[in-house]
Amino acid sequence: MSMILFLITFIVLSYVMSRYLYTVALIVPSKMDVLFSPIEKGLYKLIGTSLEHMSGKTYLKHFLCFNSLTGALAFILLLTQQWLWLNPNHNLSQSVSLAFNTAASFLTNTNLQHYAGEMGLTYFTQMGVITCLMFTSAASGYSVCIAMLRRLTGMTDVIGNFYQDVVRFIIRVLIPFAFVLSIFLISQGTPQTLHGNLVVETMSGVKQTIAYGPMASLESIKHLGTNGGGFLGANSSTPFENPTYWSNFAEALSMMLIPGSLVFLFGRMLNAKQHIHPHAVMVFIAMFTMFVLLLLICLHYETAGSPILHHLGIDGGNMEGKETRFGIAQSALFTTITTAFTTGTVNNMHDSLTPMGGMAPMILMMLNAVFGGEGVGLMNMLIYVMLTVFICSLMIGKTPSYLGMKIESKEMKWIALTFLVHPLLILIFSALAFIIPGAKDAITNPQFHGVSQVIYEFTSSSANNGSGFEGLKDNTVFWNISTAIVMLVARYIPIVLQLLIVSSLVNKKTYQHTDDSQDVPINNLFFSTVLIIFIILLSGLTFLPDLMLGPIGEQLLLHS
């Protein structure tokens, strides 16, 4: 019952939040202007930018330049952190390959960590690099999504100003919501301090070092911005990062809030008013249905437990790698949320999931469109929508058209390429991991589970997720460089292609027509059903062989 109430809360808050995002994204005058406008004007002056509208190419150019500069600065700071400020624990700088991986990871909203946060970073880089990139990467993803939605729902090549979108989202959404969430987490027991690690004496007389620091500020934006990562190596399974049932509830809900709201925002923009267009509702239903189905799969297999233990006469669910304060149900829910919404934070160890329980989060990352991360999840889903519309139109002999815009050969080439980038990165680099000398030494598990380790690592990297099957010895040159390349390519190539697709679509003359009777119906439950079927078929044909070599093969082995 608590899980049902949680999901209902998510839907209601997403709907309400989309109304606020509408005023932020479309620059609608609101009562909050009195508070936020002076701050924004000061930042525009500091940046030195005018608020002139940009064309698609200009918007994309500034997006890439902004990300390049912030990534380069982060890389330099990570290489020199031991000589900078706020390093009471005297942590060392990162190696070149690790710094490259970390900078790429947090720049792309992936937050994959090949280091333990309490030892691999200083307080300065935790705040000045990691936390700052959590704000800017989330805002960058949101901004290009808004640009894409403006293009789909408008009739012009002018799609807004990149810096205005970033600043408004950070000032009006991320900072206020993250501040409130930080205060709540502090009230639950999450530390927020600049003091060095605690050294205490245990009851047995042994000295123990307890790592803590400015955690609450990182934890809030980590979840709200669908970032992931963790101040501590054990992430949100630790009592400091996630102290109570209520902090777990708040962190899980904050991961879902903005991606869910963006779908409803799309519906409001389609209607060019505050009411939500039924097409967006159908897209939301498709996403939510797949999320619930994979949640039930994960929950079922974790509750059923291990067949090996059953053969030994030991009944009960799989509690390995889980916190008793959360239990199986809340762990399965958190696991599904963090991979559906591509956050990557964990309140249990995914490596300890049952084979089929671990397959559920893996599939969610392979789909990379069930809500997904800040902005890019909806962008990926719209590619699936266009692909579904194209196939359905050809099946019934109609001209492929989406929202009144004809989908022709040029757009389909870009759509196909966008779809293929994700699986190609996963499959190619997973194969390389088993071929390149030295790379295989990082795989600590034998047989099928070892394959799952590798596939999960590259799937997580490509999906901008960042969670992992722990146990992989990944802080090596090969794993640092390969996953960094995957993260960068998977982040920026699809975004460029997606903006090219909508730029091409919006220039179609058919966009001007108002008769939708010749288009495939996209405003009913039948379309949601067909969309789900096509997503499952396309992804199944792509990834089923890998799943057979990984979790499915491991599950069959346990029953043999």
C-alpha positions as CSV (number, residue, x, y, z in Angstrom):
1,M,0.0,0.0,0.0
2,S,2.8,2.4,0.8
3,M,4.3,1.8,-2.6
4,I,1.0,2.6,-4.3
5,L,0.7,5.8,-2.3
6,F,4.2,6.7,-3.2
7,L,3.5,6.3,-7.0
8,I,0.3,8.3,-6.7
9,T,2.2,11.1,-5.0
10,F,4.7,11.1,-7.8
11,I,2.0,11.5,-10.4
12,V,0.2,14.3,-8.6
13,L,3.4,16.2,-7.8
14,S,4.7,15.8,-11.4
15,Y,1.4,17.3,-12.6
16,V,1.6,20.2,-10.2
17,M,5.3,20.8,-10.9
18,S,4.8,20.9,-14.6
19,R,2.6,24.0,-14.1
20,Y,5.5,25.8,-12.4
21,L,8.0,24.6,-15.1
22,Y,5.7,26.0,-17.7
23,T,6.2,29.5,-16.3
24,V,10.0,28.9,-16.1
25,A,10.4,27.4,-19.6
26,L,8.2,29.8,-21.5
27,I,9.3,32.8,-19.5
28,V,5.8,33.5,-18.4
29,P,5.5,36.5,-15.9
30,S,4.8,35.2,-12.4
31,K,4.8,36.4,-8.8
32,M,8.3,34.9,-8.3
33,D,9.8,37.4,-10.7
34,V,10.2,39.9,-7.8
35,L,12.5,37.5,-6.0
36,F,14.4,35.9,-8.9
37,S,14.6,38.5,-11.7
38,P,17.3,40.7,-10.0
39,I,19.5,37.7,-9.4
40,E,19.1,36.5,-12.9
41,K,19.9,40.0,-14.4
42,G,23.0,40.1,-12.3
43,L,24.1,36.7,-13.6
44,Y,23.4,37.7,-17.2
45,K,25.6,40.8,-16.7
46,L,28.3,38.7,-15.1
47,I,28.2,36.2,-18.0
48,G,28.2,39.0,-20.5
49,T,25.3,37.6,-22.5
50,S,22.4,39.3,-24.1
51,L,19.0,37.7,-24.1
52,E,18.6,37.5,-27.8
53,H,16.9,34.4,-29.2
54,M,19.2,31.9,-30.8
55,S,18.8,29.8,-33.8
56,G,19.2,26.0,-33.4
57,K,22.8,26.0,-34.5
58,T,23.7,28.9,-32.3
59,Y,22.0,27.3,-29.3
60,L,23.8,24.0,-29.9
61,K,27.1,25.8,-30.3
62,H,26.8,27.5,-26.9
63,F,25.6,24.3,-25.3
64,L,28.7,22.5,-26.5
65,C,31.1,25.4,-25.6
66,F,29.7,25.8,-22.1
67,N,30.0,22.0,-21.5
68,S,33.6,22.0,-22.9
69,L,34.7,24.8,-20.7
70,T,33.2,23.5,-17.5
71,G,34.6,20.0,-18.2
72,A,38.1,21.3,-18.8
73,L,38.0,23.4,-15.6
74,A,36.8,20.3,-13.6
75,F,39.6,18.2,-15.0
76,I,42.3,20.7,-14.0
77,L,40.9,21.1,-10.5
78,L,40.8,17.3,-10.0
79,L,44.4,17.1,-11.1
80,T,45.5,19.7,-8.6
81,Q,43.0,19.2,-5.7
82,Q,45.7,18.2,-3.1
83,W,47.2,21.7,-3.3
84,L,43.9,23.6,-3.2
85,W,41.7,24.7,-0.3
86,L,39.4,22.8,2.1
87,N,41.4,19.5,2.3
88,P,41.5,18.8,6.0
89,N,41.9,15.0,5.4
90,H,44.9,15.6,3.1
91,N,43.5,13.6,0.2
92,L,45.7,13.4,-2.9
93,S,45.0,14.5,-6.5
94,Q,43.5,12.1,-8.9
95,S,45.5,10.4,-11.7
96,V,45.2,11.7,-15.2
97,S,42.9,8.8,-16.4
98,L,40.8,9.0,-13.2
99,A,40.4,12.8,-13.4
100,F,39.4,12.5,-17.1
101,N,36.8,9.9,-16.1
102,T,35.5,11.9,-13.2
103,A,35.2,15.1,-15.1
104,A,33.5,13.4,-18.1
105,S,31.2,11.5,-15.6
106,F,29.8,14.5,-13.8
107,L,29.9,16.7,-16.9
108,T,27.5,14.3,-18.7
109,N,25.1,13.9,-15.7
110,T,26.3,10.3,-15.4
111,N,28.2,10.4,-12.1
112,L,30.0,7.1,-12.5
113,Q,32.6,6.9,-9.7
114,H,35.8,4.8,-10.0
115,Y,36.9,6.1,-6.6
116,A,35.5,6.3,-3.1
117,G,34.2,9.8,-2.5
118,E,35.5,10.1,1.0
119,M,39.1,9.4,-0.2
120,G,39.2,10.4,-3.8
121,L,38.0,14.0,-3.4
122,T,38.6,17.0,-1.1
123,Y,35.9,19.1,0.4
124,F,36.7,21.8,-2.2
125,T,36.3,19.5,-5.2
126,Q,33.2,17.8,-3.6
127,M,31.6,21.3,-3.6
128,G,33.4,23.3,-6.3
129,V,33.6,20.5,-8.9
130,I,31.1,17.7,-8.2
131,T,28.2,19.7,-6.7
132,C,28.6,22.5,-9.2
133,L,28.6,20.1,-12.1
134,M,25.5,18.5,-10.7
135,F,23.7,21.8,-11.1
136,T,25.1,22.7,-14.6
137,S,24.8,19.2,-16.1
138,A,21.2,18.9,-15.0
139,A,20.4,22.4,-16.3
140,S,22.2,21.7,-19.6
141,G,20.1,18.5,-20.2
142,Y,16.9,20.4,-19.3
143,S,17.8,23.3,-21.6
144,V,18.3,21.2,-24.7
145,C,15.1,19.3,-24.0
146,I,13.2,22.6,-23.7
147,A,14.8,23.7,-27.0
148,M,13.6,20.5,-28.6
149,L,10.1,20.9,-27.2
150,R,9.9,24.6,-28.3
151,R,10.9,23.4,-31.8
152,L,8.3,20.6,-31.9
153,T,5.5,22.8,-30.6
154,G,6.4,26.0,-32.5
155,M,6.8,27.2,-36.1
156,T,10.2,28.9,-36.0
157,D,13.9,28.2,-36.0
158,V,14.3,30.5,-33.0
159,I,14.2,28.4,-29.9
160,G,15.3,30.7,-27.0
161,N,18.5,31.6,-25.4
162,F,20.7,28.8,-23.9
163,Y,22.1,30.9,-21.0
164,Q,18.7,32.2,-20.1
165,D,17.3,28.7,-20.0
166,V,20.2,27.4,-17.8
167,V,20.1,30.4,-15.4
168,R,16.3,30.3,-15.0
169,F,16.3,26.6,-14.3
170,I,19.1,26.8,-11.8
171,I,17.8,29.9,-10.0
172,R,14.1,29.1,-10.0
173,V,14.1,25.3,-9.7
174,L,17.3,23.6,-8.7
175,I,18.6,25.9,-6.0
176,P,15.3,26.5,-4.1
177,F,14.2,22.9,-4.2
178,A,17.7,21.6,-3.4
179,F,17.9,24.0,-0.4
180,V,14.6,22.8,1.0
181,L,15.7,19.1,0.5
182,S,19.1,19.8,2.1
183,I,17.4,21.3,5.2
184,F,15.2,18.2,5.4
185,L,18.1,15.8,5.1
186,I,20.0,17.7,7.8
187,S,17.0,17.3,10.1
188,Q,17.0,13.6,9.4
189,G,20.7,13.3,10.3
190,T,22.7,13.9,7.2
191,P,25.9,15.9,8.1
192,Q,26.8,19.3,6.6
193,T,30.2,20.4,7.9
194,L,33.7,21.4,6.8
195,H,35.4,19.7,9.7
196,G,37.8,16.9,9.0
197,N,37.0,13.2,9.5
198,L,36.1,12.1,13.0
199,V,38.5,9.8,14.8
200,V,36.7,7.9,17.6
201,E,37.7,5.1,20.0
202,T,35.4,2.1,19.8
203,M,34.3,0.0,22.9
204,S,37.0,-2.5,22.1
205,G,39.7,0.3,22.2
206,V,40.3,0.5,18.5
207,K,40.6,3.8,16.7
208,Q,38.1,4.3,13.9
209,T,37.9,7.0,11.3
210,I,34.4,8.2,10.4
211,A,34.2,10.1,7.1
212,Y,31.8,13.0,6.9
213,G,31.6,16.5,5.5
214,P,29.4,18.7,3.3
215,M,27.0,15.9,2.5
216,A,23.5,17.3,2.7
217,S,24.1,19.9,0.0
218,L,25.5,17.2,-2.4
219,E,22.8,14.7,-1.6
220,S,19.9,17.1,-2.4
221,I,21.1,18.1,-5.9
222,K,22.4,14.6,-6.6
223,H,18.8,13.3,-6.5
224,L,16.9,16.3,-7.7
225,G,19.1,16.7,-10.7
226,T,19.1,12.9,-11.5
227,N,22.9,13.0,-11.0
228,G,23.8,10.1,-8.7
229,G,27.2,9.4,-7.3
230,G,27.8,9.8,-3.6
231,F,29.9,11.6,-1.1
232,L,30.7,8.2,0.4
233,G,31.7,5.1,-1.5
234,A,28.7,3.2,-0.3
235,N,26.4,5.9,-1.5
236,S,22.8,6.2,-0.2
237,S,23.0,2.9,1.6
238,T,25.0,4.6,4.3
239,P,23.2,6.1,7.4
240,F,24.9,9.5,6.8
241,E,23.7,9.9,3.2
242,N,20.3,8.3,3.7
243,P,19.6,8.1,7.5
244,T,15.9,7.2,7.7
245,Y,12.8,5.8,6.0
246,W,11.7,9.4,5.3
247,S,15.0,10.5,3.9
248,N,14.8,7.5,1.6
249,F,11.2,8.5,0.6
250,A,12.3,12.1,-0.1
251,E,15.4,11.1,-2.1
252,A,13.4,8.6,-4.2
253,L,10.7,11.1,-4.9
254,S,13.1,13.9,-5.8
255,M,14.7,11.7,-8.4
256,M,11.4,11.3,-10.2
257,L,10.0,14.8,-9.8
258,I,11.5,16.8,-12.7
259,P,11.7,14.0,-15.4
260,G,8.0,13.2,-14.7
261,S,7.0,16.9,-14.8
262,L,8.7,17.4,-18.2
263,V,6.3,14.9,-19.8
264,F,3.4,16.9,-18.6
265,L,5.2,20.1,-19.5
266,F,5.4,18.8,-23.1
267,G,1.6,18.4,-23.0
268,R,1.1,22.0,-21.8
269,M,3.4,23.3,-24.6
270,L,1.5,21.3,-27.2
271,N,-1.7,23.0,-26.3
272,A,0.1,26.4,-26.1
273,K,-1.7,26.9,-22.8
274,Q,-1.9,25.4,-19.3
275,H,-4.0,22.4,-20.2
276,I,-2.2,19.1,-21.0
277,H,-2.5,17.7,-24.5
278,P,-3.7,14.0,-24.5
279,H,-0.7,12.9,-26.6
280,A,1.6,13.7,-23.7
281,V,-0.6,11.8,-21.3
282,M,-0.3,8.8,-23.6
283,V,3.5,9.1,-23.6
284,F,3.4,9.4,-19.8
285,I,1.2,6.2,-19.5
286,A,3.6,4.3,-21.7
287,M,6.6,5.3,-19.6
288,F,4.8,4.6,-16.3
289,T,3.5,1.2,-17.5
290,M,7.0,0.0,-18.4
291,F,8.3,1.4,-15.1
292,V,5.7,-0.5,-13.0
293,L,6.2,-3.7,-15.0
294,L,10.0,-3.7,-14.4
295,L,9.5,-2.7,-10.8
296,L,7.2,-5.8,-10.3
297,I,9.8,-8.0,-11.9
298,C,12.6,-6.7,-9.6
299,L,10.3,-6.9,-6.6
300,H,9.2,-10.5,-7.4
301,Y,12.6,-12.0,-7.8
302,E,14.1,-10.2,-4.8
303,T,11.2,-11.3,-2.7
304,A,11.5,-14.9,-4.0
305,G,15.1,-15.0,-3.0
306,S,17.8,-17.4,-4.3
307,P,17.0,-20.9,-5.6
308,I,20.2,-22.2,-4.1
309,L,19.1,-21.1,-0.6
310,H,15.7,-22.7,-1.2
311,H,17.4,-26.0,-2.1
312,L,19.2,-25.8,1.3
313,G,15.9,-25.3,3.1
314,I,16.4,-21.6,3.8
315,D,13.3,-19.6,2.9
316,G,12.9,-15.8,2.6
317,G,13.8,-13.0,0.3
318,N,17.2,-11.8,-0.9
319,M,18.5,-9.5,1.9
320,E,22.1,-9.7,0.7
321,G,23.5,-6.2,0.1
322,K,20.4,-4.5,1.6
323,E,19.9,-2.3,4.6
324,T,17.4,-3.7,7.1
325,R,15.9,-0.2,7.7
326,F,14.7,-0.3,4.1
327,G,14.1,-4.0,3.5
328,I,13.4,-5.7,0.2
329,A,10.4,-3.6,-1.1
330,Q,12.0,-0.2,-0.6
331,S,15.3,-1.4,-2.0
332,A,13.6,-2.8,-5.1
333,L,11.7,0.4,-5.6
334,F,14.8,2.6,-5.2
335,T,16.7,0.3,-7.6
336,T,14.1,0.7,-10.2
337,I,13.7,4.4,-9.7
338,T,17.4,5.1,-9.9
339,T,17.8,3.3,-13.2
340,A,14.6,4.3,-14.8
341,F,15.3,8.0,-14.0
342,T,19.0,7.4,-14.7
343,T,20.2,8.8,-11.5
344,G,22.6,6.1,-10.4
345,T,22.4,6.6,-6.6
346,V,21.9,3.3,-4.7
347,N,20.4,2.4,-1.3
348,N,21.5,-1.3,-1.8
349,M,24.2,-3.0,-3.7
350,H,23.0,-4.0,-7.2
351,D,25.8,-6.6,-7.5
352,S,23.9,-8.5,-4.8
353,L,20.6,-8.6,-6.5
354,T,19.3,-11.9,-7.8
355,P,20.1,-12.4,-11.5
356,M,16.6,-11.5,-12.7
357,G,16.2,-8.8,-10.1
358,G,19.4,-7.3,-11.4
359,M,18.2,-7.6,-15.0
360,A,15.3,-5.2,-14.4
361,P,17.5,-2.1,-13.7
362,M,19.8,-3.2,-16.6
363,I,16.8,-3.3,-19.0
364,L,15.7,0.2,-17.8
365,M,19.1,1.6,-18.6
366,M,19.2,-0.2,-22.0
367,L,15.8,1.4,-22.9
368,N,17.1,4.8,-21.6
369,A,13.7,6.3,-22.2
370,V,11.5,5.3,-19.3
371,F,11.4,8.9,-17.9
372,G,15.2,9.0,-18.0
373,G,17.4,11.8,-16.8
374,E,16.9,15.5,-16.7
375,G,15.5,16.3,-20.1
376,V,17.4,13.7,-22.2
377,G,15.0,10.9,-21.1
378,L,12.0,12.6,-22.7
379,M,14.1,13.4,-25.8
380,N,15.0,9.7,-26.2
381,M,11.4,8.7,-25.7
382,L,10.3,11.2,-28.5
383,I,12.7,9.4,-30.8
384,Y,10.9,6.1,-30.0
385,V,7.6,7.9,-30.6
386,M,8.7,9.2,-34.0
387,L,9.9,5.7,-34.9
388,T,6.6,4.2,-33.9
389,V,4.6,6.7,-35.9
390,F,6.8,6.1,-38.9
391,I,6.3,2.3,-38.8
392,C,2.6,2.5,-38.0
393,S,2.0,4.9,-40.9
394,L,3.7,2.6,-43.4
395,M,1.8,-0.4,-42.1
396,I,-1.6,1.3,-42.8
397,G,-0.5,3.1,-46.0
398,K,-0.4,6.7,-44.7
399,T,2.3,9.3,-45.1
400,P,4.4,9.3,-41.9
401,S,3.7,12.5,-40.1
402,Y,4.2,13.6,-36.4
403,L,2.4,16.6,-35.0
404,G,1.6,17.6,-38.6
405,M,5.3,17.4,-39.8
406,K,6.3,14.8,-42.4
407,I,8.9,12.3,-41.4
408,E,10.9,11.6,-44.5
409,S,14.1,9.7,-45.4
410,K,16.6,12.4,-44.0
411,E,14.8,12.4,-40.6
412,M,14.6,8.6,-40.5
413,K,18.4,8.3,-41.1
414,W,19.0,10.6,-38.1
415,I,16.4,8.8,-36.0
416,A,18.0,5.4,-36.8
417,L,21.4,6.7,-36.0
418,T,20.2,8.2,-32.7
419,F,18.7,4.9,-31.8
420,L,21.8,2.9,-32.7
421,V,24.4,5.1,-30.8
422,H,23.3,3.7,-27.4
423,P,23.4,-0.1,-28.1
424,L,26.6,0.2,-30.3
425,L,28.5,1.8,-27.5
426,I,27.4,-0.9,-25.0
427,L,28.1,-3.8,-27.3
428,I,31.4,-2.7,-28.8
429,F,33.0,-1.6,-25.6
430,S,31.7,-4.7,-23.7
431,A,33.3,-6.9,-26.4
432,L,36.6,-4.9,-26.1
433,A,36.6,-5.5,-22.3
434,F,36.9,-9.3,-22.9
435,I,39.5,-8.9,-25.7
436,I,42.0,-6.3,-24.6
437,P,44.8,-7.7,-22.4
438,G,44.6,-6.5,-18.8
439,A,41.0,-5.3,-19.1
440,K,39.7,-8.8,-18.2
441,D,41.7,-8.7,-14.9
442,A,39.2,-6.2,-13.5
443,I,36.3,-8.7,-13.8
444,T,36.1,-10.4,-10.4
445,N,33.1,-12.7,-11.0
446,P,33.2,-15.8,-13.1
447,Q,30.8,-17.1,-15.8
448,F,27.5,-15.3,-16.4
449,H,27.8,-12.8,-13.5
450,G,31.1,-11.6,-14.9
451,V,29.4,-10.8,-18.2
452,S,26.7,-9.0,-16.3
453,Q,29.3,-6.9,-14.5
454,V,30.8,-5.7,-17.8
455,I,27.5,-5.1,-19.6
456,Y,26.1,-3.2,-16.6
457,E,29.2,-1.0,-16.4
458,F,28.9,0.1,-20.1
459,T,25.1,0.3,-20.1
460,S,25.3,2.5,-17.0
461,S,27.9,4.7,-18.7
462,S,26.0,5.0,-22.0
463,A,22.6,5.7,-20.2
464,N,24.1,8.6,-18.2
465,N,23.3,6.5,-15.1
466,G,26.4,5.9,-13.1
467,S,25.4,2.9,-10.9
468,G,27.5,-0.2,-11.1
469,F,27.8,-3.9,-10.2
470,E,30.4,-3.3,-7.4
471,G,33.4,-5.6,-7.4
472,L,34.7,-4.5,-10.8
473,K,38.3,-3.3,-10.4
474,D,37.5,-0.3,-12.6
475,N,40.1,2.3,-11.6
476,T,42.5,1.4,-14.4
477,V,43.5,3.2,-17.5
478,F,41.4,1.0,-19.7
479,W,38.2,1.3,-17.7
480,N,38.7,5.0,-16.9
481,I,39.2,6.0,-20.5
482,S,36.7,3.6,-22.1
483,T,33.8,4.5,-19.9
484,A,34.7,8.2,-20.2
485,I,34.5,7.9,-24.0
486,V,31.2,6.1,-23.8
487,M,29.8,8.7,-21.5
488,L,30.8,11.6,-23.7
489,V,29.7,10.1,-27.0
490,A,26.4,8.8,-25.5
491,R,25.6,12.2,-24.1
492,Y,26.4,14.6,-26.9
493,I,26.0,12.7,-30.2
494,P,22.3,11.9,-29.6
495,I,21.6,15.5,-28.4
496,V,23.1,16.9,-31.6
497,L,21.1,14.5,-33.7
498,Q,17.9,15.1,-31.9
499,L,18.1,18.8,-32.4
500,L,18.9,18.2,-36.0
501,I,15.8,16.0,-36.4
502,V,13.4,18.6,-34.9
503,S,15.1,21.4,-36.9
504,S,14.5,19.5,-40.1
505,L,10.9,18.6,-39.1
506,V,9.9,22.2,-38.2
507,N,10.8,23.4,-41.6
508,K,8.3,21.1,-43.3
509,K,5.5,22.9,-45.0
510,T,3.0,20.3,-43.8
511,Y,3.5,21.7,-40.3
512,Q,1.1,24.4,-41.3
513,H,-1.9,22.1,-41.9
514,T,-4.6,21.7,-39.3
515,D,-6.2,18.5,-40.5
516,D,-4.8,15.7,-38.4
517,S,-7.2,13.1,-39.8
518,Q,-4.5,11.8,-42.2
519,D,-2.1,11.2,-39.4
520,V,-1.7,8.1,-37.2
521,P,-3.8,8.7,-34.0
522,I,-1.5,9.5,-31.2
523,N,-4.0,10.6,-28.5
524,N,-5.4,7.3,-27.3
525,L,-4.4,4.2,-25.3
526,F,-3.9,2.2,-28.4
527,F,-1.0,4.4,-29.3
528,S,0.5,3.9,-25.8
529,T,0.2,0.1,-26.2
530,V,1.8,0.1,-29.7
531,L,4.6,2.4,-28.4
532,I,5.4,0.0,-25.6
533,I,5.3,-3.0,-27.9
534,F,7.7,-1.4,-30.4
535,I,10.1,-0.3,-27.6
536,I,10.2,-3.8,-26.2
537,L,10.6,-5.4,-29.7
538,L,13.4,-3.0,-30.8
539,S,15.3,-3.3,-27.5
540,G,14.7,-7.0,-27.2
541,L,16.1,-7.7,-30.7
542,T,19.1,-5.5,-29.8
543,F,20.0,-6.7,-26.2
544,L,18.4,-10.1,-25.8
545,P,21.6,-12.0,-26.8
546,D,23.6,-10.1,-24.1
547,L,21.0,-10.7,-21.5
548,M,21.1,-14.4,-22.3
549,L,24.9,-14.4,-21.7
550,G,24.4,-12.4,-18.5
551,P,21.4,-12.4,-16.0
552,I,19.2,-14.9,-17.9
553,G,22.0,-17.4,-18.2
554,E,22.9,-17.0,-14.5
555,Q,19.3,-17.5,-13.5
556,L,19.0,-20.7,-15.6
557,L,22.3,-21.9,-14.1
558,L,20.9,-21.4,-10.5
559,H,17.9,-23.6,-11.4
560,S,20.0,-26.3,-13.1
